[in-house]
Amino acid sequence: MNRVVHFEIAAKDPAALAKFYTDTFEWKIEKWPAPTEYWLAETGKEGSNGINGALMGANEAMGPVVNTIGVENLDAMIEKVKANGGTIKSPKMAIPTVGWFAYAADPEGTPFGMMQPDADAK
């Protein structure tokens, strides 16, 4: 079974939104050294219930919130999404040292991400 493992919140001003979530919910949020605006959000202590996520630069194609589902084989899941009426919104991409990622949407257009862990991804 594949579970939601990460969320993303689109933000016009990620730094300001990071302050809101930190001040309101006491999340630990730090800018990730990436070529895009991406701020990692730690929402609780390791081993506690829940998931961590990120704030990212606004992306109209993806919507305001995106949940990412952990998968074992991204290529196979891309084909399965398409076969079941979903669409792929971005090509498979490497997130160096993390894994392989793609954005997709369900048949109603709700966006989601899929992540295949791979420390060797480049």
C-alpha positions as CSV (number, residue, x, y, z in Angstrom):
1,M,0.0,0.0,0.0
2,N,1.3,3.5,-0.9
3,R,0.9,6.2,1.8
4,V,1.0,10.0,1.8
5,V,4.6,10.8,3.0
6,H,4.9,14.6,2.3
7,F,2.9,17.7,1.7
8,E,3.6,21.0,-0.1
9,I,1.9,24.3,0.5
10,A,2.2,26.8,-2.4
11,A,3.1,30.3,-1.2
12,K,3.5,33.7,-2.8
13,D,6.0,34.6,-0.1
14,P,7.4,31.4,1.5
15,A,9.5,33.3,4.0
16,A,6.4,35.1,5.4
17,L,4.3,32.0,5.3
18,A,7.1,30.1,7.2
19,K,6.8,32.7,9.9
20,F,3.0,32.1,10.1
21,Y,3.3,28.3,10.5
22,T,6.2,28.6,12.9
23,D,4.5,31.2,15.1
24,T,1.1,29.5,14.9
25,F,1.9,25.7,15.1
26,E,5.5,25.8,16.2
27,W,6.8,24.0,13.1
28,K,10.5,24.1,12.4
29,I,10.9,25.6,8.8
30,E,14.2,26.1,7.0
31,K,15.0,27.1,3.5
32,W,16.4,24.1,1.5
33,P,19.3,24.8,-0.8
34,A,17.5,24.1,-4.0
35,P,17.3,25.9,-7.3
36,T,13.7,26.9,-6.5
37,E,12.0,28.4,-3.5
38,Y,11.6,25.4,-1.2
39,W,11.4,25.5,2.6
40,L,11.3,22.2,4.5
41,A,8.7,22.0,7.3
42,E,9.2,19.7,10.3
43,T,5.8,19.4,11.9
44,G,6.6,17.2,14.9
45,K,9.1,15.1,16.6
46,E,10.7,12.1,14.8
47,G,8.6,9.0,15.5
48,S,5.4,10.9,16.3
49,N,2.2,10.6,14.2
50,G,2.0,12.8,11.2
51,I,4.1,13.8,8.2
52,N,6.5,16.6,7.4
53,G,6.3,18.8,4.3
54,A,7.4,22.0,2.7
55,L,6.4,25.5,1.6
56,M,7.2,26.2,-2.1
57,G,6.9,29.0,-4.5
58,A,3.4,29.3,-5.8
59,N,2.7,27.2,-8.9
60,E,-0.7,27.7,-10.5
61,A,-0.6,24.4,-12.2
62,M,-0.3,22.5,-8.9
63,G,-2.9,24.1,-6.7
64,P,-2.5,25.4,-3.1
65,V,-1.7,22.1,-1.4
66,V,-0.1,19.0,-2.8
67,N,0.2,15.6,-1.0
68,T,3.1,13.3,-2.0
69,I,2.6,9.6,-2.0
70,G,5.6,7.3,-1.5
71,V,6.0,4.6,-4.2
72,E,8.4,1.8,-4.8
73,N,8.6,2.2,-8.6
74,L,7.9,5.7,-10.0
75,D,7.9,4.6,-13.6
76,A,5.4,1.9,-13.0
77,M,3.2,4.2,-11.0
78,I,3.3,6.9,-13.7
79,E,1.9,4.3,-16.1
80,K,-0.7,3.1,-13.6
81,V,-1.9,6.7,-13.0
82,K,-2.4,7.2,-16.8
83,A,-4.1,3.8,-17.2
84,N,-6.6,4.7,-14.5
85,G,-7.5,8.1,-16.0
86,G,-5.1,10.4,-14.2
87,T,-2.6,12.7,-15.9
88,I,1.1,13.4,-15.4
89,K,1.8,17.1,-14.8
90,S,5.6,17.0,-14.8
91,P,8.2,14.6,-16.1
92,K,10.0,12.3,-13.7
93,M,12.8,14.3,-12.1
94,A,15.7,13.6,-9.8
95,I,15.8,15.3,-6.4
96,P,19.5,14.7,-5.7
97,T,20.2,12.4,-2.7
98,V,16.5,12.0,-2.0
99,G,14.8,10.2,-4.9
100,W,12.7,10.4,-8.1
101,F,9.6,12.6,-8.2
102,A,6.7,13.5,-10.5
103,Y,3.6,15.6,-10.2
104,A,0.3,14.0,-11.3
105,A,-3.4,14.7,-11.1
106,D,-6.4,12.4,-10.5
107,P,-9.3,12.2,-13.0
108,E,-11.0,15.2,-11.3
109,G,-7.8,17.2,-11.6
110,T,-6.7,17.1,-8.0
111,P,-2.9,17.3,-7.9
112,F,-0.5,15.0,-6.0
113,G,3.1,14.1,-6.1
114,M,4.8,10.7,-6.2
115,M,8.2,10.0,-4.7
116,Q,10.5,6.9,-5.2
117,P,13.3,7.1,-2.6
118,D,16.8,6.7,-4.1
119,A,19.8,8.2,-2.3
120,D,21.7,7.9,-5.6
121,A,19.3,10.0,-7.6
122,K,21.1,12.7,-9.6
